[in-house]
């Protein structure tokens, strides 16, 4: 499903994205649940590519619905896997999941049980805020902590700008909102700050981990002039 020229959505409960770099290679953003691997492979094939064309896998964060398919996709593509330094140890299985923000009763109830853990997988490169990755003419890393403390969004600055928000924002119905339910967020104050930061970025279209892409002018909360 085409989002903007050269960027394709693999729709599902959690969206993944395929970015064409222009040199015959692909970047995969998020891997979905373990059972989504075949769907992602089908989309790669439909674009006229093979798994060998996937050179980079970018992870927005460590949750199971974004990393469940990572072990298999990493093995089958031999791609470089990127994640923020705060989430990388969790993805590798070297650190426990931090769990929900305990300032709310739902967070205290959820603890570290929600969401369930993913299988450990390799992370080869740790992302930092403001870093620009070379593929596809440049992909800017935007550290958007809160949902997890290592959550990252990605900004393609070509063609007016495409924001890949991950789960720092959700498109539900006709609204773009911060990530819910609250019990799945590690730091609620950071969630709100990151959501506001996204609205100040220069982009024409936003795409999400949950929900369909949307044009900036169609969303009142993000109509303000970006910084």
N, C-alpha and C positions, 0 to 999 in steps of 0.2 A: 504494500500500500504506500504510494508515493506521498511524502510529506512536503518536501520542496525538491527541486531538481538535485538528484544525486543522493537523496536521503530517503530511506524506506522504513516504514513501521512494520514490525511483525506483531500483529495485534493479539491480545489475550488478556487474561486476568491481570497480568503484568506485561507491559509492552517491552519489546526489545527493538533496537534500531540498527540498520545497516547503512553505513556511510561509504559511498564510492569515492575513493581518493583521486581518481582521474588518471592513475597510472596502472590500472588493472587490479589494484588491491582493494581490500575492504577493511573497514573498522566496524567491529560489533560492540554495541553499547548494551550491556546487561544480558544475562543468559537465561533468565526465567527459571521456573521450576525444572527439576530433573526431567520431567516428562515432556518438556517443551523443546528438547533438542531436535527431534525430527522435524518439527514445524520450522525451526530456524534454518535447518539444512535445506528444507524444501524451498524456502524463500531465497537462499543463496543460489541454489540451482536455477530457479526461475529467472534470476537476474543474469544468467549466463556465466556464473562463477562456480568455482569449486572451493572446498574447505581450505585448500592450500593458499587461496587468495586472501584469506583473513590473516592479516599481519598483526593486528592489535585488538585486544579486548579491553574495553573500558568499563569499570564497575562503578556504579553510583554509590553503592553501599553494601554492607555485609549480609543483609537479610536473605533468607532462604528463597524467596520468590524472585530474587535477582541473581543469586549465585548457585542455585541448585543444579543447573546444567553446566556450571563452570568446569568441574573436573573432566567431564567427557569432551566438552568443546575445546578445552585447552589441550588435551591429549590429541584430539583429531586434527587440530589446526596448527599446532606448534606456534601459536601466536604469543606475543608478549602481553602479559596480563598486568593491567594498571589499576591501582586502588590507592586511596588516601592512606597516609601513614598511620592514622588513628584507627582505621578499620582493617588494615592489612594483617595484623597479628590475629584478629578474629577469623578472617577468611582462611588463613593458613592453619588454624587450629592451635595456635600458640598462646592464645589468650581467651578467657571466657567472654561470652557476650555480656555487655554492661547491664542490660535490662532496662526497664522503663523508668522514667522520671518518678521518683518516689514522693514528690511534693503533692501528688494527687492520690486519692484513695484507689482509683483504678490502676495507677502505676504501682502502688504498694501491693495490690492484689495480684497483678500480673507478674511482678518480679522479673525473673529471667526466663520464665516459662514461655512467653509470647514475644516474638515468634519462635518456633522450634529451630534448633541448630541445623546448619547445612553441613555436608561432608567437607572436610578440609581440602584446600586446593592451593596451588602455587600462585603467588603474586610476585612478579618479576621486577616491577618498577613502582615506586611509591610517589604519589602525586602530591603537589603542593599548590596552594592558592596562587592564581595568577600565571602559572606555568602555561606555556603554549606548546602543544604537541604538534609535530610536523605534518601528520597525514591530513589530507583533504584541504590543503591550503592553510592549515592552522586551526587547531581546536583548543580554545582557552578553558582552563580548569577554573571553576568557581567553587571554592569550598563553602558549602552550605550546611553547616552542622545543625544538629537538633534531632532530626529523625533518627540518625545515628551521629556520633560525634565526628566520624570521618566521611559523612555524606558529601558527595560532589555533584554539581551540575556542570554541564558543558555548553560552551557557546561557540557556534560556527559563525564567524563574522562576515562571511560572504553573502551575497544576494540579500542584503538587508538585515541579516542576522537570524539565526535559528537557535533558540534556547532549548536544550534538552534538560528539563528540570529534574528528572528522576522523581523521587518522592518528596522533594522539598516543597512541592505544590501538586495538587491533584485537580483534575478537571472532572467535576461531577455534575451531570445535568448541564445547566447553563452557567455554572459558577466555577471559578477557580478559587480554591481554598487551601489553607495549610493542611499538612498531612493529618488525617484522622484514621482510626480512633486514637485518642490521646494516649491510650495505654501502650501504643507501639512506638512512642517517641522517647528518646533518651534524655532530652533536655528541652522543656517547653519554652523557656525564654529564648533559647537559641533558635528554636523552630520559627518563632515570630520574627526574629531579627533576620533570619535567612530568607523568609518569604518576602519581607520588605525589600531586601537587597535584590532579589530577582527582579522586582518591578522597576528597579532603577537601571537595569542593564539595557543596552541597545539591541533590540531584536524586533523582527517583524512577525515571526511565528514562534509559538511555544509548543513543545511536545512534552508528554508526561509519562511517568511510569504507569499511571492509571488514568484512563480517559483518552479521548481523541485530541489531536492537535487543534490549536485555535489561533486565529489571528489576533494580534495585540489589540487592535481597535475594537474587537468584539468583546473585550473583557474590561468592564469598568474599573476594577481594582488595579489594572495596570495601564491605564490610559495616560497617566502622567508622563511628562517629558523625561526620558531617561537622562542620567548623569552623563 
